[in-house]
Amino acid sequence: MVIVVTTPAVASIRDAAKTAAMARALGTTVAGVIVTHRNSPPRGLSGMFISLILHSVPERSKPLRSSVDT
């Protein structure tokens, strides 16, 4: 089972769709897709991947910091 991760760039989505198709061709289940740098996934994306869009990850201007950082 795989989870495909992509950015919203057209070229990235196209490559991620190819990766999902290849995984299926090899008999691997595509559990879903995660889109980074977006508050919500682009419309129509689930149809392109024939998979569930699991989540979108918004872009952050500053990196997250851990409470254990020194």
N, CA, C and O atoms as a Tripos MOL2 file, in Angstrom:
@<TRIPOS>MOLECULE
protein
  280   279    70     0     0
PROTEIN
NO_CHARGES

@<TRIPOS>ATOM
      1 N           0.8390   -1.1650    0.0000 N.3       1 MET1
      2 CA          0.0000    0.0000    0.0000 C.3       1 MET1
      3 C           0.8930    1.2400    0.0000 C.2       1 MET1
      4 O           1.9020    1.2890    0.7040 O.2       1 MET1
      5 N           0.5100    2.2500   -0.8020 N.am      2 VAL2
      6 CA          1.2790    3.4890   -0.8730 C.3       2 VAL2
      7 C           0.3590    4.6890   -0.6610 C.2       2 VAL2
      8 O          -0.8450    4.6270   -0.9120 O.2       2 VAL2
      9 N           0.9560    5.7740   -0.1950 N.am      3 ILE3
     10 CA          0.3080    7.0760   -0.1300 C.3       3 ILE3
     11 C           1.1170    7.9920   -1.0360 C.2       3 ILE3
     12 O           2.3300    8.1200   -0.8710 O.2       3 ILE3
     13 N           0.4560    8.6220   -1.9850 N.am      4 VAL4
     14 CA          1.1220    9.5060   -2.9340 C.3       4 VAL4
     15 C           1.0930   10.9240   -2.3770 C.2       4 VAL4
     16 O           0.0420   11.4060   -1.9550 O.2       4 VAL4
     17 N           2.2490   11.5930   -2.3760 N.am      5 VAL5
     18 CA          2.3620   12.9680   -1.8910 C.3       5 VAL5
     19 C           2.7840   13.8480   -3.0590 C.2       5 VAL5
     20 O           3.7200   13.5170   -3.7870 O.2       5 VAL5
     21 N           2.0900   14.9730   -3.2370 N.am      6 THR6
     22 CA          2.3900   15.8610   -4.3570 C.3       6 THR6
     23 C           2.2010   17.3210   -3.9570 C.2       6 THR6
     24 O           1.5030   17.6300   -2.9910 O.2       6 THR6
     25 N           2.8240   18.1970   -4.7030 N.am      7 THR7
     26 CA          2.5510   19.6310   -4.5840 C.3       7 THR7
     27 C           1.4360   19.9430   -5.5830 C.2       7 THR7
     28 O           1.1150   19.0960   -6.4170 O.2       7 THR7
     29 N           0.8380   21.1350   -5.5220 N.am      8 PRO8
     30 CA         -0.2350   21.4610   -6.4540 C.3       8 PRO8
     31 C           0.2490   21.8670   -7.8530 C.2       8 PRO8
     32 O          -0.5750   22.1810   -8.7120 O.2       8 PRO8
     33 N           1.5480   21.8670   -8.0970 N.am      9 ALA9
     34 CA          2.0580   22.2120   -9.4290 C.3       9 ALA9
     35 C           1.5930   21.1740  -10.4490 C.2       9 ALA9
     36 O           1.5800   19.9760  -10.1630 O.2       9 ALA9
     37 N           1.2160   21.6330  -11.6230 N.am     10 VAL10
     38 CA          0.6870   20.7490  -12.6600 C.3      10 VAL10
     39 C           1.6440   19.6010  -12.9630 C.2      10 VAL10
     40 O           1.2160   18.4500  -13.0540 O.2      10 VAL10
     41 N           2.9270   19.8960  -13.1190 N.am     11 ALA11
     42 CA          3.9060   18.8440  -13.4260 C.3      11 ALA11
     43 C           3.9980   17.8230  -12.2860 C.2      11 ALA11
     44 O           4.1380   16.6250  -12.5340 O.2      11 ALA11
     45 N           3.9200   18.2920  -11.0530 N.am     12 SER12
     46 CA          3.9860   17.3910   -9.9030 C.3      12 SER12
     47 C           2.7560   16.4910   -9.8370 C.2      12 SER12
     48 O           2.8700   15.2950   -9.5680 O.2      12 SER12
     49 N           1.5880   17.0620  -10.0820 N.am     13 ILE13
     50 CA          0.3570   16.2750  -10.0830 C.3      13 ILE13
     51 C           0.4070   15.2270  -11.1850 C.2      13 ILE13
     52 O           0.0140   14.0800  -10.9740 O.2      13 ILE13
     53 N           0.8860   15.6160  -12.3550 N.am     14 ARG14
     54 CA          0.9960   14.6730  -13.4780 C.3      14 ARG14
     55 C           1.9310   13.5210  -13.1130 C.2      14 ARG14
     56 O           1.6050   12.3600  -13.3620 O.2      14 ARG14
     57 N           3.0860   13.8270  -12.5270 N.am     15 ASP15
     58 CA          4.0320   12.7740  -12.1320 C.3      15 ASP15
     59 C           3.4570   11.8980  -11.0200 C.2      15 ASP15
     60 O           3.6580   10.6830  -11.0200 O.2      15 ASP15
     61 N           2.7530   12.5020  -10.0850 N.am     16 ALA16
     62 CA          2.1510   11.7290   -9.0010 C.3      16 ALA16
     63 C           1.0690   10.7850   -9.5410 C.2      16 ALA16
     64 O           0.9290    9.6570   -9.0690 O.2      16 ALA16
     65 N           0.3090   11.2580  -10.5310 N.am     17 ALA17
     66 CA         -0.7050   10.3940  -11.1520 C.3      17 ALA17
     67 C          -0.0440    9.2130  -11.8650 C.2      17 ALA17
     68 O          -0.5560    8.0950  -11.8230 O.2      17 ALA17
     69 N           1.0820    9.4610  -12.5110 N.am     18 LYS18
     70 CA          1.8320    8.3660  -13.1520 C.3      18 LYS18
     71 C           2.3240    7.3680  -12.1070 C.2      18 LYS18
     72 O           2.2710    6.1570  -12.3210 O.2      18 LYS18
     73 N           2.8030    7.8850  -10.9790 N.am     19 THR19
     74 CA          3.2790    7.0130   -9.9010 C.3      19 THR19
     75 C           2.1420    6.1500   -9.3690 C.2      19 THR19
     76 O           2.3250    4.9540   -9.1410 O.2      19 THR19
     77 N           0.9730    6.7470   -9.1690 N.am     20 ALA20
     78 CA         -0.1890    5.9920   -8.6880 C.3      20 ALA20
     79 C          -0.5960    4.9260   -9.7030 C.2      20 ALA20
     80 O          -0.9170    3.8000   -9.3250 O.2      20 ALA20
     81 N          -0.5840    5.2780  -10.9880 N.am     21 ALA21
     82 CA         -0.9440    4.3130  -12.0270 C.3      21 ALA21
     83 C           0.0540    3.1530  -12.0700 C.2      21 ALA21
     84 O          -0.3390    1.9970  -12.2340 O.2      21 ALA21
     85 N           1.3320    3.4630  -11.9220 N.am     22 MET22
     86 CA          2.3490    2.4100  -11.9400 C.3      22 MET22
     87 C           2.1880    1.4990  -10.7200 C.2      22 MET22
     88 O           2.3300    0.2810  -10.8280 O.2      22 MET22
     89 N           1.8940    2.0880   -9.5720 N.am     23 ALA23
     90 CA          1.6890    1.2820   -8.3690 C.3      23 ALA23
     91 C           0.5260    0.3100   -8.5770 C.2      23 ALA23
     92 O           0.6230   -0.8690   -8.2350 O.2      23 ALA23
     93 N          -0.5660    0.8130   -9.1360 N.am     24 ARG24
     94 CA         -1.7180   -0.0610   -9.4070 C.3      24 ARG24
     95 C          -1.3670   -1.1510  -10.4180 C.2      24 ARG24
     96 O          -1.7770   -2.3030  -10.2710 O.2      24 ARG24
     97 N          -0.6110   -0.7790  -11.4370 N.am     25 ALA25
     98 CA         -0.2140   -1.7660  -12.4560 C.3      25 ALA25
     99 C           0.6240   -2.8850  -11.8530 C.2      25 ALA25
    100 O           0.6220   -4.0120  -12.3480 O.2      25 ALA25
    101 N           1.3390   -2.5660  -10.7820 N.am     26 LEU26
    102 CA          2.1700   -3.5640  -10.0950 C.3      26 LEU26
    103 C           1.4010   -4.2750   -8.9750 C.2      26 LEU26
    104 O           1.9720   -5.0690   -8.2280 O.2      26 LEU26
    105 N           0.1050   -3.9810   -8.8690 N.am     27 GLY27
    106 CA         -0.7220   -4.6580   -7.8830 C.3      27 GLY27
    107 C          -0.6930   -4.0450   -6.4950 C.2      27 GLY27
    108 O          -1.1030   -4.6830   -5.5250 O.2      27 GLY27
    109 N          -0.2120   -2.8130   -6.3910 N.am     28 THR28
    110 CA         -0.1450   -2.1340   -5.1030 C.3      28 THR28
    111 C          -1.3410   -1.2030   -4.9440 C.2      28 THR28
    112 O          -1.7000   -0.4830   -5.8760 O.2      28 THR28
    113 N          -1.9450   -1.2170   -3.7890 N.am     29 THR29
    114 CA         -3.0850   -0.3500   -3.5010 C.3      29 THR29
    115 C          -2.5980    1.0710   -3.2230 C.2      29 THR29
    116 O          -1.6340    1.2750   -2.4840 O.2      29 THR29
    117 N          -3.2730    2.0430   -3.8200 N.am     30 VAL30
    118 CA         -2.9890    3.4530   -3.5170 C.3      30 VAL30
    119 C          -3.9910    3.8690   -2.4450 C.2      30 VAL30
    120 O          -5.1820    4.0130   -2.7190 O.2      30 VAL30
    121 N          -3.5000    4.0590   -1.2270 N.am     31 ALA31
    122 CA         -4.3680    4.3740   -0.0960 C.3      31 ALA31
    123 C          -4.9670    5.7690   -0.2200 C.2      31 ALA31
    124 O          -6.0780    6.0110    0.2510 O.2      31 ALA31
    125 N          -4.2440    6.6800   -0.8460 N.am     32 GLY32
    126 CA         -4.7480    8.0300   -1.0100 C.3      32 GLY32
    127 C          -3.6550    8.9980   -1.4130 C.2      32 GLY32
    128 O          -2.5140    8.6140   -1.6690 O.2      32 GLY32
    129 N          -4.0340   10.2600   -1.4640 N.am     33 VAL33
    130 CA         -3.1380   11.3200   -1.9380 C.3      33 VAL33
    131 C          -3.0950   12.4400   -0.8950 C.2      33 VAL33
    132 O          -4.1190   12.8040   -0.3150 O.2      33 VAL33
    133 N          -1.9080   12.9730   -0.6690 N.am     34 ILE34
    134 CA         -1.7220   14.1440    0.1800 C.3      34 ILE34
    135 C          -1.1490   15.2580   -0.6950 C.2      34 ILE34
    136 O          -0.1790   15.0490   -1.4230 O.2      34 ILE34
    137 N          -1.7520   16.4350   -0.6180 N.am     35 VAL35
    138 CA         -1.2920   17.5860   -1.3950 C.3      35 VAL35
    139 C          -0.6540   18.5870   -0.4350 C.2      35 VAL35
    140 O          -1.2950   19.0350    0.5160 O.2      35 VAL35
    141 N           0.5980   18.9350   -0.6840 N.am     36 THR36
    142 CA          1.2950   19.8950    0.1580 C.3      36 THR36
    143 C           1.1420   21.3110   -0.4040 C.2      36 THR36
    144 O           0.7700   21.4890   -1.5640 O.2      36 THR36
    145 N           1.4290   22.3020    0.4190 N.am     37 HIS37
    146 CA          1.4170   23.7190    0.0290 C.3      37 HIS37
    147 C           0.0400   24.2090   -0.3970 C.2      37 HIS37
    148 O          -0.0690   25.1140   -1.2250 O.2      37 HIS37
    149 N          -1.0210   23.6120    0.1680 N.am     38 ARG38
    150 CA         -2.3970   24.0310   -0.1380 C.3      38 ARG38
    151 C          -3.2460   23.9330    1.1190 C.2      38 ARG38
    152 O          -3.0400   23.0400    1.9410 O.2      38 ARG38
    153 N          -4.1960   24.8440    1.2720 N.am     39 ASN39
    154 CA         -5.1570   24.7430    2.3740 C.3      39 ASN39
    155 C          -6.2320   23.7090    2.0570 C.2      39 ASN39
    156 O          -6.7970   23.0920    2.9610 O.2      39 ASN39
    157 N          -6.5080   23.5250    0.7740 N.am     40 SER40
    158 CA         -7.4530   22.5040    0.3410 C.3      40 SER40
    159 C          -6.9780   21.9690   -1.0070 C.2      40 SER40
    160 O          -6.3480   22.6970   -1.7740 O.2      40 SER40
    161 N          -7.2730   20.7130   -1.3000 N.am     41 PRO41
    162 CA         -6.8000   20.1460   -2.5690 C.3      41 PRO41
    163 C          -7.4990   20.7830   -3.7690 C.2      41 PRO41
    164 O          -8.6400   21.2320   -3.6570 O.2      41 PRO41
    165 N          -6.8200   20.8230   -4.9150 N.am     42 PRO42
    166 CA         -7.4530   21.3500   -6.1280 C.3      42 PRO42
    167 C          -8.6750   20.5100   -6.5090 C.2      42 PRO42
    168 O          -8.6920   19.3010   -6.2790 O.2      42 PRO42
    169 N          -9.6910   21.1440   -7.0870 N.am     43 ARG43
    170 CA        -10.8950   20.4350   -7.5280 C.3      43 ARG43
    171 C         -10.5530   19.3900   -8.5870 C.2      43 ARG43
    172 O          -9.6750   19.5990   -9.4240 O.2      43 ARG43
    173 N         -11.2600   18.2660   -8.5340 N.am     44 GLY44
    174 CA        -11.1010   17.2360   -9.5430 C.3      44 GLY44
    175 C          -9.9090   16.3200   -9.3470 C.2      44 GLY44
    176 O          -9.6930   15.4000  -10.1360 O.2      44 GLY44
    177 N          -9.1410   16.5630   -8.3120 N.am     45 LEU45
    178 CA         -7.9220   15.7850   -8.1160 C.3      45 LEU45
    179 C          -8.2160   14.3240   -7.8080 C.2      45 LEU45
    180 O          -7.5110   13.4420   -8.2980 O.2      45 LEU45
    181 N          -9.2420   14.0480   -7.0090 N.am     46 SER46
    182 CA         -9.5350   12.6570   -6.6550 C.3      46 SER46
    183 C          -9.9080   11.8430   -7.8860 C.2      46 SER46
    184 O          -9.5750   10.6610   -7.9640 O.2      46 SER46
    185 N         -10.5920   12.4520   -8.8460 N.am     47 GLY47
    186 CA        -10.9310   11.7490  -10.0840 C.3      47 GLY47
    187 C          -9.7040   11.4270  -10.9170 C.2      47 GLY47
    188 O          -9.6530   10.3980  -11.5890 O.2      47 GLY47
    189 N          -8.7270   12.3010  -10.8720 N.am     48 MET48
    190 CA         -7.4940   12.0830  -11.6220 C.3      48 MET48
    191 C          -6.6990   10.9130  -11.0510 C.2      48 MET48
    192 O          -6.0530   10.1700  -11.7900 O.2      48 MET48
    193 N          -6.7510   10.7570   -9.7330 N.am     49 PHE49
    194 CA         -5.9870    9.6930   -9.0870 C.3      49 PHE49
    195 C          -6.8080    8.4360   -8.8390 C.2      49 PHE49
    196 O          -6.2550    7.3860   -8.5120 O.2      49 PHE49
    197 N          -8.1270    8.5400   -8.9930 N.am     50 ILE50
    198 CA         -9.0370    7.4450   -8.6590 C.3      50 ILE50
    199 C          -8.7460    6.9830   -7.2270 C.2      50 ILE50
    200 O          -8.7270    5.7870   -6.9370 O.2      50 ILE50
    201 N          -8.5230    7.9450   -6.3540 N.am     51 SER51
    202 CA         -8.1890    7.6730   -4.9600 C.3      51 SER51
    203 C          -8.7820    8.7550   -4.0780 C.2      51 SER51
    204 O          -9.1920    9.8210   -4.5360 O.2      51 SER51
    205 N          -8.8080    8.4410   -2.8260 N.am     52 LEU52
    206 CA         -9.2440    9.3810   -1.8170 C.3      52 LEU52
    207 C          -8.1550   10.4290   -1.5980 C.2      52 LEU52
    208 O          -6.9770   10.0880   -1.4900 O.2      52 LEU52
    209 N          -8.5430   11.6920   -1.5320 N.am     53 ILE53
    210 CA         -7.5980   12.7340   -1.1560 C.3      53 ILE53
    211 C          -7.5800   12.7420    0.3670 C.2      53 ILE53
    212 O          -8.5470   13.1620    1.0040 O.2      53 ILE53
    213 N          -6.4860   12.2790    0.9440 N.am     54 LEU54
    214 CA         -6.4170   12.1160    2.3850 C.3      54 LEU54
    215 C          -6.3250   13.4450    3.1160 C.2      54 LEU54
    216 O          -6.9840   13.6450    4.1360 O.2      54 LEU54
    217 N          -5.5150   14.3440    2.5990 N.am     55 HIS55
    218 CA         -5.3150   15.5910    3.3230 C.3      55 HIS55
    219 C          -4.5750   16.5780    2.4470 C.2      55 HIS55
    220 O          -3.9210   16.2030    1.4740 O.2      55 HIS55
    221 N          -4.6870   17.8410    2.8050 N.am     56 SER56
    222 CA         -3.8380   18.8660    2.2070 C.3      56 SER56
    223 C          -3.0520   19.4920    3.3490 C.2      56 SER56
    224 O          -3.5410   19.5880    4.4740 O.2      56 SER56
    225 N          -1.8420   19.9120    3.0510 N.am     57 VAL57
    226 CA         -0.9540   20.4770    4.0610 C.3      57 VAL57
    227 C          -0.6470   21.9120    3.6530 C.2      57 VAL57
    228 O           0.0090   22.1310    2.6350 O.2      57 VAL57
    229 N          -1.1090   22.8940    4.4260 N.am     58 PRO58
    230 CA         -0.8820   24.2860    4.0350 C.3      58 PRO58
    231 C           0.5910   24.6780    4.0950 C.2      58 PRO58
    232 O           1.3760   24.1270    4.8670 O.2      58 PRO58
    233 N           0.9290   25.6350    3.2680 N.am     59 GLU59
    234 CA          2.2960   26.1660    3.2680 C.3      59 GLU59
    235 C           2.4730   27.0590    4.4860 C.2      59 GLU59
    236 O           1.5470   27.7640    4.8860 O.2      59 GLU59
    237 N           3.6450   27.0280    5.0650 N.am     60 ARG60
    238 CA          3.9460   27.8620    6.2340 C.3      60 ARG60
    239 C           5.0730   28.8180    5.8810 C.2      60 ARG60
    240 O           6.0240   28.4480    5.1920 O.2      60 ARG60
    241 N           4.9590   30.0420    6.3570 N.am     61 SER61
    242 CA          6.0150   31.0170    6.0770 C.3      61 SER61
    243 C           7.2400   30.7730    6.9430 C.2      61 SER61
    244 O           8.3590   31.0930    6.5430 O.2      61 SER61
    245 N           7.0310   30.2010    8.1410 N.am     62 LYS62
    246 CA          8.1420   29.8940    9.0450 C.3      62 LYS62
    247 C           8.0830   28.4130    9.3920 C.2      62 LYS62
    248 O           6.9910   27.8550    9.5020 O.2      62 LYS62
    249 N           9.2180   27.7710    9.5650 N.am     63 PRO63
    250 CA          9.1960   26.3630    9.9650 C.3      63 PRO63
    251 C           8.6200   26.1940   11.3620 C.2      63 PRO63
    252 O           8.7090   27.0910   12.2020 O.2      63 PRO63
    253 N           8.0340   25.0420   11.5930 N.am     64 LEU64
    254 CA          7.5420   24.7370   12.9320 C.3      64 LEU64
    255 C           8.7120   24.5440   13.8650 C.2      64 LEU64
    256 O           9.7700   24.0680   13.4510 O.2      64 LEU64
    257 N           8.5350   24.9060   15.1110 N.am     65 ARG65
    258 CA          9.5870   24.7160   16.1050 C.3      65 ARG65
    259 C           9.0760   23.7850   17.1850 C.2      65 ARG65
    260 O           7.9110   23.8350   17.5780 O.2      65 ARG65
    261 N           9.9420   22.9670   17.6380 N.am     66 SER66
    262 CA          9.6110   22.0570   18.7200 C.3      66 SER66
    263 C           9.8540   22.7500   20.0560 C.2      66 SER66
    264 O          10.7040   23.6350   20.1560 O.2      66 SER66
    265 N           9.1160   22.3510   21.0680 N.am     67 SER67
    266 CA          9.3240   22.9220   22.3940 C.3      67 SER67
    267 C          10.6540   22.4630   22.9890 C.2      67 SER67
    268 O          11.1080   23.0210   23.9890 O.2      67 SER67
    269 N          11.2850   21.4500   22.3830 N.am     68 VAL68
    270 CA         12.5720   20.9790   22.8880 C.3      68 VAL68
    271 C          13.7480   21.5980   22.1330 C.2      68 VAL68
    272 O          14.9030   21.2870   22.4270 O.2      68 VAL68
    273 N          13.4630   22.4790   21.1530 N.am     69 ASP69
    274 CA         14.5430   23.1620   20.4310 C.3      69 ASP69
    275 C          15.3320   24.0410   21.3860 C.2      69 ASP69
    276 O          14.7770   24.6250   22.3170 O.2      69 ASP69
    277 N          16.6140   24.1270   21.1480 N.am     70 THR70
    278 CA         17.4490   24.9770   21.9970 C.3      70 THR70
    279 C          17.8130   26.2570   21.3020 C.2      70 THR70
    280 O          18.5140   27.0930   21.8730 O.2      70 THR70
@<TRIPOS>BOND
     1     1     2 1
     2     2     3 1
     3     3     4 2
     4     3     5 am
     5     5     6 1
     6     6     7 1
     7     7     8 2
     8     7     9 am
     9     9    10 1
    10    10    11 1
    11    11    12 2
    12    11    13 am
    13    13    14 1
    14    14    15 1
    15    15    16 2
    16    15    17 am
    17    17    18 1
    18    18    19 1
    19    19    20 2
    20    19    21 am
    21    21    22 1
    22    22    23 1
    23    23    24 2
    24    23    25 am
    25    25    26 1
    26    26    27 1
    27    27    28 2
    28    27    29 am
    29    29    30 1
    30    30    31 1
    31    31    32 2
    32    31    33 am
    33    33    34 1
    34    34    35 1
    35    35    36 2
    36    35    37 am
    37    37    38 1
    38    38    39 1
    39    39    40 2
    40    39    41 am
    41    41    42 1
    42    42    43 1
    43    43    44 2
    44    43    45 am
    45    45    46 1
    46    46    47 1
    47    47    48 2
    48    47    49 am
    49    49    50 1
    50    50    51 1
    51    51    52 2
    52    51    53 am
    53    53    54 1
    54    54    55 1
    55    55    56 2
    56    55    57 am
    57    57    58 1
    58    58    59 1
    59    59    60 2
    60    59    61 am
    61    61    62 1
    62    62    63 1
    63    63    64 2
    64    63    65 am
    65    65    66 1
    66    66    67 1
    67    67    68 2
    68    67    69 am
    69    69    70 1
    70    70    71 1
    71    71    72 2
    72    71    73 am
    73    73    74 1
    74    74    75 1
    75    75    76 2
    76    75    77 am
    77    77    78 1
    78    78    79 1
    79    79    80 2
    80    79    81 am
    81    81    82 1
    82    82    83 1
    83    83    84 2
    84    83    85 am
    85    85    86 1
    86    86    87 1
    87    87    88 2
    88    87    89 am
    89    89    90 1
    90    90    91 1
    91    91    92 2
    92    91    93 am
    93    93    94 1
    94    94    95 1
    95    95    96 2
    96    95    97 am
    97    97    98 1
    98    98    99 1
    99    99   100 2
   100    99   101 am
   101   101   102 1
   102   102   103 1
   103   103   104 2
   104   103   105 am
   105   105   106 1
   106   106   107 1
   107   107   108 2
   108   107   109 am
   109   109   110 1
   110   110   111 1
   111   111   112 2
   112   111   113 am
   113   113   114 1
   114   114   115 1
   115   115   116 2
   116   115   117 am
   117   117   118 1
   118   118   119 1
   119   119   120 2
   120   119   121 am
   121   121   122 1
   122   122   123 1
   123   123   124 2
   124   123   125 am
   125   125   126 1
   126   126   127 1
   127   127   128 2
   128   127   129 am
   129   129   130 1
   130   130   131 1
   131   131   132 2
   132   131   133 am
   133   133   134 1
   134   134   135 1
   135   135   136 2
   136   135   137 am
   137   137   138 1
   138   138   139 1
   139   139   140 2
   140   139   141 am
   141   141   142 1
   142   142   143 1
   143   143   144 2
   144   143   145 am
   145   145   146 1
   146   146   147 1
   147   147   148 2
   148   147   149 am
   149   149   150 1
   150   150   151 1
   151   151   152 2
   152   151   153 am
   153   153   154 1
   154   154   155 1
   155   155   156 2
   156   155   157 am
   157   157   158 1
   158   158   159 1
   159   159   160 2
   160   159   161 am
   161   161   162 1
   162   162   163 1
   163   163   164 2
   164   163   165 am
   165   165   166 1
   166   166   167 1
   167   167   168 2
   168   167   169 am
   169   169   170 1
   170   170   171 1
   171   171   172 2
   172   171   173 am
   173   173   174 1
   174   174   175 1
   175   175   176 2
   176   175   177 am
   177   177   178 1
   178   178   179 1
   179   179   180 2
   180   179   181 am
   181   181   182 1
   182   182   183 1
   183   183   184 2
   184   183   185 am
   185   185   186 1
   186   186   187 1
   187   187   188 2
   188   187   189 am
   189   189   190 1
   190   190   191 1
   191   191   192 2
   192   191   193 am
   193   193   194 1
   194   194   195 1
   195   195   196 2
   196   195   197 am
   197   197   198 1
   198   198   199 1
   199   199   200 2
   200   199   201 am
   201   201   202 1
   202   202   203 1
   203   203   204 2
   204   203   205 am
   205   205   206 1
   206   206   207 1
   207   207   208 2
   208   207   209 am
   209   209   210 1
   210   210   211 1
   211   211   212 2
   212   211   213 am
   213   213   214 1
   214   214   215 1
   215   215   216 2
   216   215   217 am
   217   217   218 1
   218   218   219 1
   219   219   220 2
   220   219   221 am
   221   221   222 1
   222   222   223 1
   223   223   224 2
   224   223   225 am
   225   225   226 1
   226   226   227 1
   227   227   228 2
   228   227   229 am
   229   229   230 1
   230   230   231 1
   231   231   232 2
   232   231   233 am
   233   233   234 1
   234   234   235 1
   235   235   236 2
   236   235   237 am
   237   237   238 1
   238   238   239 1
   239   239   240 2
   240   239   241 am
   241   241   242 1
   242   242   243 1
   243   243   244 2
   244   243   245 am
   245   245   246 1
   246   246   247 1
   247   247   248 2
   248   247   249 am
   249   249   250 1
   250   250   251 1
   251   251   252 2
   252   251   253 am
   253   253   254 1
   254   254   255 1
   255   255   256 2
   256   255   257 am
   257   257   258 1
   258   258   259 1
   259   259   260 2
   260   259   261 am
   261   261   262 1
   262   262   263 1
   263   263   264 2
   264   263   265 am
   265   265   266 1
   266   266   267 1
   267   267   268 2
   268   267   269 am
   269   269   270 1
   270   270   271 1
   271   271   272 2
   272   271   273 am
   273   273   274 1
   274   274   275 1
   275   275   276 2
   276   275   277 am
   277   277   278 1
   278   278   279 1
   279   279   280 2
@<TRIPOS>SUBSTRUCTURE
     1 MET1         2 RESIDUE 1 A MET
     2 VAL2         6 RESIDUE 1 A VAL
     3 ILE3        10 RESIDUE 1 A ILE
     4 VAL4        14 RESIDUE 1 A VAL
     5 VAL5        18 RESIDUE 1 A VAL
     6 THR6        22 RESIDUE 1 A THR
     7 THR7        26 RESIDUE 1 A THR
     8 PRO8        30 RESIDUE 1 A PRO
     9 ALA9        34 RESIDUE 1 A ALA
    10 VAL10       38 RESIDUE 1 A VAL
    11 ALA11       42 RESIDUE 1 A ALA
    12 SER12       46 RESIDUE 1 A SER
    13 ILE13       50 RESIDUE 1 A ILE
    14 ARG14       54 RESIDUE 1 A ARG
    15 ASP15       58 RESIDUE 1 A ASP
    16 ALA16       62 RESIDUE 1 A ALA
    17 ALA17       66 RESIDUE 1 A ALA
    18 LYS18       70 RESIDUE 1 A LYS
    19 THR19       74 RESIDUE 1 A THR
    20 ALA20       78 RESIDUE 1 A ALA
    21 ALA21       82 RESIDUE 1 A ALA
    22 MET22       86 RESIDUE 1 A MET
    23 ALA23       90 RESIDUE 1 A ALA
    24 ARG24       94 RESIDUE 1 A ARG
    25 ALA25       98 RESIDUE 1 A ALA
    26 LEU26      102 RESIDUE 1 A LEU
    27 GLY27      106 RESIDUE 1 A GLY
    28 THR28      110 RESIDUE 1 A THR
    29 THR29      114 RESIDUE 1 A THR
    30 VAL30      118 RESIDUE 1 A VAL
    31 ALA31      122 RESIDUE 1 A ALA
    32 GLY32      126 RESIDUE 1 A GLY
    33 VAL33      130 RESIDUE 1 A VAL
    34 ILE34      134 RESIDUE 1 A ILE
    35 VAL35      138 RESIDUE 1 A VAL
    36 THR36      142 RESIDUE 1 A THR
    37 HIS37      146 RESIDUE 1 A HIS
    38 ARG38      150 RESIDUE 1 A ARG
    39 ASN39      154 RESIDUE 1 A ASN
    40 SER40      158 RESIDUE 1 A SER
    41 PRO41      162 RESIDUE 1 A PRO
    42 PRO42      166 RESIDUE 1 A PRO
    43 ARG43      170 RESIDUE 1 A ARG
    44 GLY44      174 RESIDUE 1 A GLY
    45 LEU45      178 RESIDUE 1 A LEU
    46 SER46      182 RESIDUE 1 A SER
    47 GLY47      186 RESIDUE 1 A GLY
    48 MET48      190 RESIDUE 1 A MET
    49 PHE49      194 RESIDUE 1 A PHE
    50 ILE50      198 RESIDUE 1 A ILE
    51 SER51      202 RESIDUE 1 A SER
    52 LEU52      206 RESIDUE 1 A LEU
    53 ILE53      210 RESIDUE 1 A ILE
    54 LEU54      214 RESIDUE 1 A LEU
    55 HIS55      218 RESIDUE 1 A HIS
    56 SER56      222 RESIDUE 1 A SER
    57 VAL57      226 RESIDUE 1 A VAL
    58 PRO58      230 RESIDUE 1 A PRO
    59 GLU59      234 RESIDUE 1 A GLU
    60 ARG60      238 RESIDUE 1 A ARG
    61 SER61      242 RESIDUE 1 A SER
    62 LYS62      246 RESIDUE 1 A LYS
    63 PRO63      250 RESIDUE 1 A PRO
    64 LEU64      254 RESIDUE 1 A LEU
    65 ARG65      258 RESIDUE 1 A ARG
    66 SER66      262 RESIDUE 1 A SER
    67 SER67      266 RESIDUE 1 A SER
    68 VAL68      270 RESIDUE 1 A VAL
    69 ASP69      274 RESIDUE 1 A ASP
    70 THR70      278 RESIDUE 1 A THR
